[in-house]
Amino acid sequence: MRAGNGPIRAAIIDLDGTMLDTVPDFHVAINGMRAEFNMGPISEEQIKHMVGKGSENLIRGVLALDLDAAGVEQDFAAAMLSYQRHYLAVNGIHSVLYPDVVEGLDALRGLGLRLACVTNKPLAFAAPLLAKKGLAPYFEVVYGGECLPRKKPDPMPLLRVCADFGLAPEQVVAIGDSSNDAEAARAAGCFVLTVPYGYNHGRAIHETDSDGIVNTLLDAATLISSHNTTAN
């Protein structure tokens, strides 16, 4: 991590691809929607490359596999309603925690860090998912993709958390799996750590500018602890 900065006091953590592998839920919901539109099923790997930029982008991408631009716009509203219905029915059933997520959150909280979850997933999906997986109590603040006028990679949600916590951006680290997280953090002036196991729109995370790649959230806590020891 960057030297010469003060200690980190808070962490903003992404959800899909960082704490939870949610592609299996997306897979069921999207193929349920596609069946209603007489489209064939698609694979988890195809979906994995589309996740991370919000539900609107996801559904447009899914429809674009079969339709031209005009067809996508014609069917978008109905497809979104269908997808949301299917997703709410399976939200959290098939998704799984990545290794050391709970241990990492415990360690981050043990360092005295304040924790927020910022995701491009709609809050109506994110909040019950966090609760179902036992993660909700860790977070003081949760923002979904529709909670603010702009979503990641715009820095607005991260800057909002900094303001909520009364902290300068350089006292905050964002942890995520994609360029969306890194770009938002860089623009906000926060530290950023990335995990290598998430989605990142089909690109290698090593192509993304960050302050370090950590294998787990527990490794992130260890790195932050080391940084704070030298920064104090």
Phi and psi in degrees as a GROMACS rama.xvg file:
@    title "Ramachandran Plot"
@    xaxis  label "Phi"
@    yaxis  label "Psi"
@TYPE xy
-60.1625  135.254  ARG-2
-85.9756  163.437  ALA-3
86.4709  2.41443  GLY-4
-104.515  161.769  ASN-5
-75.3689  -178.136  GLY-6
-68.1002  153.12  PRO-7
-86.9078  132.496  ILE-8
-113.339  -11.4724  ARG-9
-153.173  155.757  ALA-10
-128.492  135.164  ALA-11
-108.769  117.34  ILE-12
-115.558  132.71  ILE-13
-72.5637  166.335  ASP-14
-107.287  -73.5832  LEU-15
-67.099  126.214  ASP-16
84.1304  -6.75546  GLY-17
-116.961  -53.291  THR-18
-99.7959  -34.3481  MET-19
-132.289  139.586  LEU-20
-86.4107  100.868  ASP-21
-101.003  -1.45241  THR-22
-56.1027  -38.1005  VAL-23
-59.6351  -34.8368  PRO-24
-68.2296  -45.4383  ASP-25
-57.2431  -40.9745  PHE-26
-59.1782  -47.7419  HIS-27
-65.6526  -45.9496  VAL-28
-67.4271  -43.7065  ALA-29
-67.162  -42.2387  ILE-30
-70.2118  -28.4308  ASN-31
-63.5945  -43.7946  GLY-32
-63.616  -45.6531  MET-33
-61.7801  -36.9044  ARG-34
-61.2025  -37.5425  ALA-35
-65.9993  -25.2389  GLU-36
-101.503  16.9623  PHE-37
58.1466  38.0507  ASN-38
-110.302  147.262  MET-39
-73.3305  161.637  GLY-40
-68.484  153.527  PRO-41
-119.868  167.498  ILE-42
-88.6721  162.158  SER-43
-60.5518  -36.6385  GLU-44
-63.9941  -40.3943  GLU-45
-61.7946  -43.3738  GLN-46
-66.6796  -39.8806  ILE-47
-54.1093  -36.7278  LYS-48
-75.8051  -12.287  HIS-49
-102.635  -11.6982  MET-50
-79.1866  145.022  VAL-51
123.121  -14.6752  GLY-52
-112.412  19.2355  LYS-53
99.7906  159.196  GLY-54
-64.3985  -37.0913  SER-55
-61.4862  -46.7038  GLU-56
-63.8678  -39.8282  ASN-57
-60.6573  -50.7916  LEU-58
-68.6643  -37.4963  ILE-59
-61.9078  -41.599  ARG-60
-63.955  -40.0564  GLY-61
-65.4884  -44.0362  VAL-62
-66.7152  -34.3886  LEU-63
-67.1902  -13.8431  ALA-64
-66.3405  -22.9837  LEU-65
-122.744  -19.341  ASP-66
-122.287  154.936  LEU-67
-78.5666  178.003  ASP-68
-58.6225  -41.4099  ALA-69
-66.361  -39.8074  ALA-70
-65.4506  -38.8077  GLY-71
-58.8247  -48.2099  VAL-72
-67.9366  -33.9936  GLU-73
-65.2328  -39.5429  GLN-74
-97.3174  -5.60298  ASP-75
-58.0831  -50.6035  PHE-76
-60.9389  -45.7122  ALA-77
-67.7492  -38.4101  ALA-78
-65.646  -38.2584  ALA-79
-63.6644  -44.0946  MET-80
-62.2042  -41.7765  LEU-81
-63.3206  -47.9838  SER-82
-58.9273  -46.0451  TYR-83
-61.3344  -39.2696  GLN-84
-63.555  -46.8508  ARG-85
-65.8929  -39.6582  HIS-86
-68.008  -43.0638  TYR-87
-60.7477  -30.3749  LEU-88
-71.3298  -25.4171  ALA-89
-117.597  0.1482  VAL-90
-51.5069  112.633  ASN-91
90.7693  -11.007  GLY-92
-69.6349  -42.8471  ILE-93
-103.156  -14.3037  HIS-94
-74.7211  152.046  SER-95
-134.014  148.437  VAL-96
-69.7244  140.484  LEU-97
-73.5792  159.564  TYR-98
-57.5328  139.863  PRO-99
64.6058  20.7291  ASP-100
-68.1836  -51.6072  VAL-101
-63.8669  -43.3146  VAL-102
-61.7921  -38.2474  GLU-103
-67.8728  -41.5999  GLY-104
-64.1529  -40.8083  LEU-105
-59.9777  -42.9911  ASP-106
-67.3662  -41.0202  ALA-107
-62.8308  -43.5668  LEU-108
-66.7017  -34.4872  ARG-109
-64.8415  -23.9114  GLY-110
-80.0168  -4.09013  LEU-111
87.0837  11.3501  GLY-112
-76.8285  141.823  LEU-113
-84.2722  142.806  ARG-114
-121.618  137.159  LEU-115
-131.516  150.604  ALA-116
-112.755  122.901  CYS-117
-122.991  120.518  VAL-118
-135.907  152.663  THR-119
-83.211  -4.20674  ASN-120
-68.3639  140.41  LYS-121
-56.9027  142.603  PRO-122
-60.7731  -31.4998  LEU-123
-63.1492  -23.7019  ALA-124
-93.3572  -41.574  PHE-125
-67.5362  -45.143  ALA-126
-62.3879  -50.0788  ALA-127
-66.4612  -29.8717  PRO-128
-66.4686  -45.5508  LEU-129
-59.6986  -41.5379  LEU-130
-66.2374  -43.5907  ALA-131
-63.185  -34.0966  LYS-132
-91.8769  5.70165  LYS-133
75.7113  18.0229  GLY-134
-97.7522  -18.333  LEU-135
-55.0695  -40.545  ALA-136
-63.4649  -16.3871  PRO-137
-75.8248  -20.5892  TYR-138
-110.492  126.421  PHE-139
-73.6394  -33.5938  GLU-140
-134.684  137.443  VAL-141
-133.233  124.594  VAL-142
-119.173  128.527  TYR-143
-94.7642  176.593  GLY-144
-63.5189  -24.3369  GLY-145
-99.2276  2.00895  GLU-146
-74.0875  -24.2916  CYS-147
-129.456  163.277  LEU-148
-60.4897  -27.2415  PRO-149
-132.357  150.231  ARG-150
-117.49  168.704  LYS-151
-53.6689  137.235  LYS-152
-85.9698  6.22118  PRO-153
-65.5134  143.783  ASP-154
-75.6871  -7.88447  PRO-155
-51.1672  -48.7523  MET-156
-63.1759  -35.8304  PRO-157
-70.4822  -40.3772  LEU-158
-66.4405  -32.8458  LEU-159
-64.348  -42.2915  ARG-160
-63.363  -43.1628  VAL-161
-56.7203  -43.6026  CYS-162
-66.2624  -41.6682  ALA-163
-58.1267  -40.4325  ASP-164
-86.9441  -7.93482  PHE-165
66.9172  34.9253  GLY-166
-119.807  149.191  LEU-167
-73.1319  149.144  ALA-168
-55.0912  -33.5141  PRO-169
-72.034  -2.92114  GLU-170
-99.1735  6.44101  GLN-171
-127.448  140.438  VAL-172
-116.509  137.34  VAL-173
-100.433  138.052  ALA-174
-123.639  122.247  ILE-175
-155.965  -176.725  GLY-176
-113.972  2.55608  ASP-177
-142.058  170.052  SER-178
-62.2116  -29.0211  SER-179
-55.7083  -45.8716  ASN-180
-67.0122  -44.42  ASP-181
-66.5227  -43.9126  ALA-182
-65.2409  -40.8749  GLU-183
-63.7782  -43.3737  ALA-184
-65.4374  -44.8735  ALA-185
-59.4196  -45.4558  ARG-186
-65.8148  -31.8494  ALA-187
-80.3817  -20.3741  ALA-188
90.2594  17.8489  GLY-189
-91.6386  160.228  CYS-190
-65.1864  159.507  PHE-191
-145.438  131.841  VAL-192
-118.627  142.341  LEU-193
-121.261  148.719  THR-194
-103.107  147.709  VAL-195
-90.173  -1.80665  PRO-196
-103.846  0.598614  TYR-197
-86.0497  -143.389  GLY-198
-103.555  -57.9118  TYR-199
48.096  36.2772  ASN-200
56.8545  29.9538  HIS-201
83.416  5.00411  GLY-202
-103.992  152.304  ARG-203
-68.9566  136.284  ALA-204
-65.7205  -22.2847  ILE-205
-66.7061  -15.2334  HIS-206
-80.4511  -9.48437  GLU-207
-94.4633  135.541  THR-208
-75.2339  115.773  ASP-209
-145.72  176.258  SER-210
-91.4682  4.65719  ASP-211
157.053  148.993  GLY-212
-104.212  125.806  ILE-213
-118.104  137.522  VAL-214
-71.9554  -26.9402  ASN-215
-148.185  168.306  THR-216
-65.4815  -29.2267  LEU-217
-66.1935  -39.8426  LEU-218
-64.0872  -36.5203  ASP-219
-61.2194  -42.6705  ALA-220
-62.6166  -39.6711  ALA-221
-63.2903  -43.4317  THR-222
-66.0946  -41.5321  LEU-223
-65.0945  -41.2055  ILE-224
-59.008  -43.9093  SER-225
-62.993  -44.3439  SER-226
-59.4121  -47.2848  HIS-227
-65.615  -32.596  ASN-228
-62.9689  -42.259  THR-229
-80.0724  -22.9311  THR-230
-82.5495  -23.0485  ALA-231
